[in-house]
Amino acid sequence: MTAPTAQKQRKIQKQVESADRKEEDPKPRGAMQAGARHYPEPPFPKVHQAKPGSEADLPLAPMYDAPFYKGSEKLKGKVALITGGDSGIGRAVAILFAREGADIAFVHLDEGKDAADTKAALDAEGRRCLVKKGDVKEDEFCRTVVKETVETFGRLDILVNNAAFQIHAKDIEDLTAEHFDETLKTNLYGYFYMAKAAIPHLGNGSSIINTGSVTGLVGSKDLLDYSMTKGGIHAFTRALSGHLISKGIRVNAVAPGPVWTPLNPSDKEAGDVEAFGSKTPMKRAAQPEEIAPAYVFLASPQMSSYITGEILPIIGGY
């Protein structure tokens, strides 16, 4: 009675062996392209920038304006404050928020040209904009920018904690206390200070969105300190979400994988930048406009009113 089953299994085995012997497609398979437009694929330009990096000086401009994204008043009448809003993910988020009807305040460190370009893009969206230069490591600055945002627009509905410091250290013995301190104070203290300053002004239905990272999910051997902070941000997101349930304030995080912004060319050596994102299943880095809609989703009470304490990975596949 077992012979038919064994025979069937051998038949299946032969079919699989035959399939395995088929010559592989000789054409190299490029990066996955499934978006509204074609996105750049490695190799990227060999470029290395001084910190904090400049989007205006990148030889390959990040794609942030999302021309096929049509707003539908998901954030009409709301006010958003975004740290690191001058470039990269922060710039793309600011533009989509404005396209959805929000007025925008954004913070930058000292990237004047990038900040001016972002403001011009927001002006083109027809929304009001407040630009503040400062360091989120400083508690007083965080309190001041929140106060000025509320004074300018009369309210605050959305906080996006996005400013970050990242630079690799290939050996833990080369990770100095100064380097470690700068990473933790920018990425953790900055988020804490901004949230603490903003919460008294946020009402029922408001939202805090933190920028985490795939490194906070799986780690990165050359980014020990950065991975630690991003894991901390994920934990902070979940803890703060529970803390603010009674106030009706939702807290979530987006955890991007590799994204083409000034953050990485100002971290990696030029040769490493060339292959940036090639190890993801999609074989390319994301562009900022591919990440920003997730922030709209998490900010909008029409779209995510039952979502809090979540970490949303956007990492180009597992």
C-alpha positions in Angstrom: 0.0 0.0 0.0 3.0 2.3 0.5 4.5 1.8 -3.0 2.2 4.3 -4.8 3.1 7.0 -2.3 6.9 6.3 -2.6 6.6 6.3 -6.4 4.7 9.7 -6.2 7.4 11.2 -4.0 10.2 10.0 -6.4 8.3 11.6 -9.3 8.1 14.9 -7.4 11.7 14.6 -6.5 12.7 14.1 -10.2 10.6 17.1 -11.2 12.3 19.3 -8.6 15.8 18.1 -9.7 14.9 18.8 -13.3 13.8 22.3 -12.3 17.0 22.8 -10.3 19.1 22.0 -13.4 17.5 24.6 -15.6 19.9 27.3 -16.6 19.4 30.4 -14.5 18.2 33.5 -16.2 21.5 35.0 -17.5 20.0 38.5 -17.3 20.9 40.3 -14.1 17.9 41.2 -12.1 17.8 44.9 -11.1 16.2 46.5 -8.1 12.5 46.2 -7.5 10.5 49.1 -9.0 6.9 49.1 -7.8 6.3 52.8 -7.2 4.6 55.7 -9.0 7.9 56.5 -10.7 11.3 54.9 -11.3 13.7 55.3 -8.3 17.5 55.3 -8.4 19.4 52.0 -8.0 22.9 51.3 -6.9 25.6 52.3 -7.8 25.0 55.6 -6.1 27.5 58.5 -6.5 30.7 58.0 -4.5 30.2 61.0 -2.1 31.2 61.8 1.5 30.0 64.9 3.3 30.9 66.7 6.4 28.3 66.5 9.2 25.5 67.2 9.4 25.3 66.8 5.6 23.7 68.9 2.9 20.9 67.7 0.6 21.6 70.7 -1.7 25.1 69.4 -2.3 24.3 65.8 -3.0 25.2 65.0 -6.7 22.1 62.7 -6.8 19.1 64.7 -5.4 16.8 62.8 -3.1 13.3 62.4 -4.4 11.0 64.1 -1.9 8.2 66.0 -3.7 5.9 63.0 -4.5 4.3 64.5 -7.6 1.8 61.7 -7.9 0.6 62.0 -4.3 -2.7 64.0 -4.2 -3.8 65.4 -0.9 -7.3 65.0 0.4 -7.4 67.2 3.5 -6.4 64.4 5.9 -4.7 67.0 8.1 -6.8 70.0 7.4 -6.5 72.7 10.0 -3.8 70.9 11.9 -0.3 72.1 12.9 2.8 69.9 12.8 6.2 70.4 14.3 9.0 68.4 12.7 12.6 68.1 13.9 15.1 67.5 11.1 12.6 68.9 8.7 15.0 70.6 6.4 16.1 67.5 4.4 15.6 63.8 3.8 12.6 62.1 5.4 11.7 65.2 7.4 11.4 67.4 4.3 9.3 64.8 2.5 7.0 64.5 5.6 6.7 68.3 5.8 5.6 68.6 2.2 3.0 65.8 2.4 1.6 67.1 5.6 1.3 70.5 4.0 -0.4 68.9 1.0 -2.9 67.4 3.4 -3.7 70.8 4.8 -1.4 71.2 7.8 0.7 74.3 8.7 4.3 73.4 9.4 7.0 74.3 11.9 10.3 72.6 11.3 13.6 72.6 13.1 17.1 72.3 11.5 20.6 72.4 12.9 22.6 74.7 10.6 21.8 73.5 7.0 20.6 77.0 5.9 20.3 76.2 2.2 18.3 73.0 2.8 16.0 74.8 5.2 15.4 77.6 2.6 14.6 75.0 -0.1 12.1 73.2 2.2 10.4 76.4 3.1 10.1 77.3 -0.6 8.5 73.9 -1.2 6.0 74.4 1.7 5.2 77.9 0.4 4.4 76.4 -3.0 1.9 74.1 -1.2 0.1 77.2 0.1 0.6 76.5 3.8 2.1 78.6 6.5 5.6 77.7 7.7 7.8 78.5 10.7 11.6 77.6 10.4 13.7 77.4 13.6 17.5 76.8 13.8 18.6 75.0 16.9 19.9 71.9 18.7 17.4 69.4 20.0 19.9 68.3 22.6 19.1 71.5 24.5 16.0 71.3 26.7 15.5 75.1 26.6 15.5 75.2 22.8 12.9 72.4 22.6 10.7 74.3 25.0 11.2 77.5 23.1 10.4 76.1 19.6 7.2 74.5 20.9 6.2 77.8 22.5 6.9 79.7 19.3 5.0 77.2 17.2 1.9 77.5 19.4 2.2 81.3 19.5 2.5 81.5 15.7 -0.2 79.0 14.7 -2.4 79.0 17.8 -2.2 75.3 18.4 -0.1 72.1 18.0 -1.5 68.8 16.8 1.4 66.7 15.6 5.0 66.2 16.7 7.4 64.4 14.5 10.7 63.5 16.2 13.1 63.0 13.3 16.4 64.7 13.9 19.3 62.2 14.3 23.0 61.8 14.6 24.7 58.8 13.0 28.3 57.9 12.3 29.8 54.5 12.2 32.6 53.0 14.3 34.0 49.8 13.0 35.6 48.9 16.4 34.0 49.5 19.8 37.4 50.6 21.0 37.2 53.5 18.5 33.8 54.6 19.7 34.7 57.5 21.9 32.8 58.8 24.9 32.2 62.1 23.0 30.8 60.2 20.0 28.6 58.0 22.1 27.4 61.0 24.1 26.5 63.0 20.9 24.5 60.1 19.5 22.5 59.4 22.7 21.8 63.0 23.5 20.7 63.9 20.0 18.6 60.7 19.3 17.2 60.1 22.8 17.4 63.3 24.8 16.1 65.3 21.8 13.0 63.1 21.4 12.3 63.2 25.2 12.8 67.0 25.4 10.5 67.6 22.4 7.8 65.3 23.6 7.9 66.7 27.1 7.6 70.3 25.8 4.8 69.4 23.3 2.5 67.2 25.3 0.9 70.0 27.4 -0.2 71.6 24.1 -1.5 68.4 22.5 -5.1 67.5 22.8 -7.4 64.5 22.2 -6.8 63.2 18.7 -3.2 64.6 18.5 -0.3 62.4 17.4 3.4 61.9 18.1 5.4 60.1 15.5 9.0 59.1 16.2 11.5 58.1 13.6 13.1 54.7 14.5 15.2 52.5 12.3 15.7 49.0 11.1 18.9 49.1 13.2 16.6 49.3 16.3 15.0 46.1 15.2 18.0 44.0 14.1 21.1 46.0 15.1 24.1 47.1 13.0 27.6 46.0 13.9 29.2 49.3 12.9 26.4 51.4 14.5 26.4 50.2 18.1 25.4 53.5 19.6 23.0 54.4 16.8 21.3 51.0 17.0 21.0 51.4 20.8 19.3 54.7 20.4 16.9 53.5 17.8 15.9 50.5 19.9 15.4 53.0 22.8 13.2 55.1 20.6 11.0 52.1 19.8 10.7 51.3 23.5 10.1 55.0 24.3 7.3 55.0 21.7 5.5 52.0 23.2 5.9 53.3 26.8 4.8 56.8 25.9 1.8 55.5 24.0 0.5 53.8 27.1 1.3 56.9 29.2 -0.8 59.1 26.9 -3.8 56.9 26.3 -5.9 58.8 28.9 -5.1 62.1 27.1 -6.2 60.7 23.7 -2.8 61.2 22.2 -1.5 58.5 19.9 2.2 57.7 19.8 3.8 55.6 17.0 7.1 55.1 15.2 8.2 54.5 11.7 11.3 52.3 11.3 12.9 52.9 7.9 15.6 50.9 6.3 18.2 52.5 4.1 16.9 55.8 2.7 18.8 58.2 0.3 19.3 61.3 2.5 22.3 63.3 3.7 22.4 61.2 6.8 24.3 58.3 5.2 26.7 60.2 2.9 27.8 62.1 5.9 28.4 58.8 7.8 29.7 56.3 5.3 32.9 56.5 3.3 32.4 57.2 -0.4 33.0 53.7 -1.6 30.4 52.3 0.9 27.8 54.9 -0.2 28.1 53.6 -3.8 26.5 50.3 -2.8 24.0 51.9 -0.3 20.8 49.8 -0.1 22.0 47.1 -2.4 21.7 44.4 0.3 18.0 44.8 0.9 15.7 42.3 -0.9 14.6 45.2 -3.1 18.3 45.9 -3.9 18.0 49.6 -3.5 17.6 52.3 -1.0 14.3 54.0 -0.5 13.7 57.6 -1.5 12.2 60.0 1.1 8.9 60.3 -0.7 8.4 56.5 -0.4 8.6 56.8 3.4 6.6 60.0 4.0 3.1 58.6 3.4 3.5 56.3 6.4 3.8 59.5 8.6 0.6 60.9 7.0 -1.1 57.6 7.8 0.0 57.7 11.4 -0.8 61.4 11.8 -4.3 61.3 10.3 -7.2 60.6 12.7 -9.3 59.4 9.8 -6.7 56.7 9.0 -5.2 55.5 12.2 -7.4 56.4 15.1 -7.1 52.9 16.6 -3.3 52.6 16.2 -0.9 53.6 19.0 2.3 52.1 20.3 3.2 50.6 17.0 6.5 50.4 15.1 6.0 50.4 11.4 9.0 49.0 9.5 9.6 50.2 6.0 12.8 48.4 5.1 12.6 47.1 1.5 11.5 43.6 2.4 12.6 40.9 4.9 
